[in-house]
Amino acid sequence: MAVAALFSSHSPLIGLNSPGGEIELEVKAQFEQLRAWVENFKPDLIIELAPDHFNGFFYKLMPSFCVGVEASSVADYKTPAGPLPVDSALAEQCIAYLHQQGVDVATSYDMRVDHGLTQLPNMLFGWENVPPMIPVFVNCVAPPRPPMTRVIKLGEAIGKFAARLDRNVLILGSGGLSHDPPVPALKSAAPEVRQRLIAGGELSPEARALRQERTLEEGIKSAAGKSDILDINPEWDHQVLELLEKGDFETLAGFDDADISRLGGRGGHEIRTWVAGCAALNAIGPYTAKTWYYRPAPEWIAGFGIMTAELN
């Protein structure tokens, strides 16, 4: 059987803010080709590495990594609602194997996930046709985040686990590249926001609508050059893509959180999902990575990139 990987930026603003017809048509065409690539691979299992944006994980107990044995979508930004098709037995086996490999992942039998996880498989398969999967949360938003050395270790262990299975395993990495969404920080948050970042809980429909409206407005301001968020950084994005293509994990392991925030913005930390996914393949054998697409899309608050990786 086989293991391959696919990585893509996500944006809650896809389908809500237009980055212009050219980019929309380009991304649509890329996903049509990606769906053909995935169909040719015929995955029996998806292992998805993805972040959360204070919708399912909170500071009351914030793990570096968590594997979902059962999971459901919060359906933010018009993403689909409902349970994920988690292969619970395999997820439990994965957790046990990762522990044996020295990676202390948390376990959830009630994982709540947002667009950071649901958007990519929905775009690739359609929500009703997503294959059996194992969702893996990677903390990319809430400092202190896991250092890159541990992210690489996580990826390597996942790759070794995938290689043991008698299945075609497609590893998905969702997030990045450079972008600076208006996610609140614990240290500077107003008291009521700070309380939610810690305690969590379901947002009311009104509160969720307000959060989404603020993000929509930020995308429009970003495109007009009137936003306080950091600009998309194509130079840094291309550096990250090149390092992943080369499999230069020594350099990636040295990425410092402060530099990622400065160069890639608050959302740039989501490259952890790409790094872990490439490390998974590298643990099995040499791989070839291909960058399919890259364009800055300020209306989506994203340096939008797509990459695949296959074993040689």
N, C-alpha and C positions, 0 to 999 in steps of 0.2 A: 504494500500500500504506500501512500505518498503523503508528504507534508509540504504545504506551500503557505505563503503569507500575502496579505493584501492590506495596504494602509491607505487611509484617506482622512483628510481634514473633514470636520463636520462644522455645521453652523446652524444655530436655531433659526436663523433668518432666511434660510433657503425656502423659497416659496412665499415669503412675506415681504422681504426687501429685494428689489431687482438690482443686480450689479451691472445691468446693461445687457441687451440682447445677445451681444457677442459672447460674453462669458457664459451666460445661461445656455446658449446653444452648444458651446464647447464642452461644458460639464455634462450636459445631457448626452452628447455624442460619446464622451469618455465612458459614461456609465453604461451605455449600450454595449460598448466594446468590453467593458469589465464583466458585464453579465454573460457575454459569450465566453470570455476567458474562464469564469467561474463554472459555467455549464460544462465546458470541456474538461475541467478538473474533476467534476462530479464529487463534491465534498459530502462525506457521510457525517461529519462532525465539524462544528464551528467552535473554536476557542477564541473568545473576543476579549481583548484587553482594552479597557475604556475607563475614563474618568467619571466623576460626578460633580455637579455644581450646586452642592448643598441642597439636594433634593432627596437623597437617600442616606447620605452619610454626614454626620455632624460631630462637633467637638465633644459632645458628651462621651463619645468613644470613637475616635478616628483611627482606623487601622491604616497601615501603609498599603497592605494588599488584602483582598478578601475574595474568596471564591463563593459564588452563589450556588447552593444546592436546589433552591427554589427561588424564583425571581419574578417580578412583575414591573410593568412600565407605569410611571407617573403621568405619562401622556402630556408632557409639556410641549409648547410650541407646535401644536397640531400633530405631534407624533402619535403613533397608535397606542391604544390602551390595552391592558390585559396581561395575562401571564406569558412568560417566555418559554419556549420549548426546551427547557433544561433537561439534559440527561442526568438525572439526579444520582444514579448509581455511579456513573463515570465521574461526576463532579466529586463525589465522596472519595473515589479512588485517587483522583487528582490531588485532593487535599492531603491525603495520607502520603502520597509519593513526594509531594513538595516538602512536607515536613521531614521525610527521610533524607531529602537532599539539602536540608539545612535552611529552608525558606519557611519562616513562620507566618503563613497566611492565616487570616481569620476565616471563619466559616459563617455563612448566613443561610438560614432556612426561610428567610423572608426578605430577600434583597430587593430594594426599590431602586430602579434605574431610570435615568432620564434620557434626553436626546443624545447625550454623549455616547450612549451605548446603542440606543434603538434606531437612530437615523440610518447608520450605515447598512445593517442587514436589511432594513426595510427597503432601501434604495437598490440593494443588490438582488433581493429575492421576492420582495413583496411580503407583508407581515404574515400572511397565512401560509407562506411557503418556506419560511426560514427553517433550515435543517436543525436537527438536535444540536444543542450547544452547551458550552460551559462558559458562563460569564465571569470575568475576572476584573474586579475593581482595582485600579491603581490610583493612589492618592496623588493627584497632580495640582490640586487647587488649594489645599489647606496646609500651610506650613505648621510644623516642620514636615517636609516631604521626604520620602525615602531617597537616599543618595543614589546616584547613577550606578555605583558599584552593586548595590542591592537590586536595582532594577534589572541589571544585566544578569545577576544570579537568578532572579525570578524567571527571566526569559529562558535561560539555559535549562533550568529544571523543567519548565513547560515543554521545551523542545524534546528533551529526553523522554518525558511522559508520552508525548504525541507519537514519538517514533516507536514506542512499545505497542501501540494499538494496531489492530488489524482493520484500519479504516483510512480513508482519505480525509486528512485533517487540514482544514483551512484556518489558519490563524489570522484574525482580524485585529488591526490596531487603529483606533479611532481617536482623532484629535490633532492638535497642531495645525499649521506650523506657527509662525509668529502671529500673534494676535493678543489684544489687550482688552478683553471684555470687562464690563463694569461689575465684576464680582466683588462683594464687600470683603474687607479684611477685618479680622477679629479685633486687632489692636486699635483700629480707627473707627470701628462701627459705632453707631448710636446705640444707646442702651437696649432699646427694643430689638434692634437688628442683631446685636451681640447675643441676646438671649435666644433668638431663633437659631443662630449659627451653632450655639451650644446644645440647646434642647431639641431642636428639630421640630418635627410634627408636620402634619399636612397643611398646605397653604389653602386658604379659602379661594373659591373661584375669583373673587374680586382682587385678592392679593396677588394671585398668579397672573391675572390679566394686567395688573399694574406693573408687575415685574417685567412682563413681556413687552409692554408698551414702552417702558424705559429703554429696553435693549433695542427695540426697533428705532427709537429716536436716536440712540447713540450711533447706530449704523448709518443713518441719514446724515448726522452731523460729521461722522468720520469721513464719509465720501465727500462732503463739502469742505473738509479741512477746518471744521469749527469745533472739533472734539478735543477734550483734554487727555484722551487715552493715547497711548503710544501708536505711532504709525506702524504699519506693516513693514517688515524688514526683509526684503527679498535677498539681500546679500547674506544675511544669517541663515535664511531658509535654504538657500543653495548650498551653503557650507554643511548644514545638517544632512541634506540629501546626499551630498558627495561622500560624507563620512559613512553613512549607512550603505551606500553603494560599494564602498571600499571595504566595508566590514572593519573599520578602524575603531574597535571598541576601547582601545587604550586611550585615545583622545576623547571619545564620548564619555568614558568613565571619569574623566577629569573635569567635565562640565560642572561649573559652580552655580548654585541656585541664584546668587545675586547677579551673576552675569546673564543667566537665562532671563531673569526678570528685566534686566536693563536692555538686553538686545532683542529678546523675543516676546516680551510682555508677560502679563499674568497667565495668558493662555499658552505661551510657549512651552510651559512645563509639561504640556500634554505630549511632547515628543517622547516622553518616557514610554508610551505605548508602542511607538515605532521602534525604539531602541530595544525594548524587551522582545518584540516580535522578531526582529532580525537576529537577536542573540539566540532565540529559540532555534532558528534554522542553523545558525553557526555552530550550535552544540551538536547538531546531527552531522554536518559536513559542510564543505564549501558551497556557497550559494551565489547566485547572480541576481542582483536587484536592478530593476528598471523603473525609472521615473517616467510615468505616463503623462503627467500634466503638472504645471505650476503656473498660477497667475495670482497676483494680489487682487483681492476682492474686498475693498473697504466697506461696501454696503453690507457685506456678510460678516464684517469684522474678522477677516481671515486671510492669511496667506494660504491659498487653497492649493493643496498638493495631493497627488495620487501616486502610489508606488506599489509594485508587486515584487515578490522575491521567490525564487525557485531554487531547489537544490540542483547542483551540477550533476 
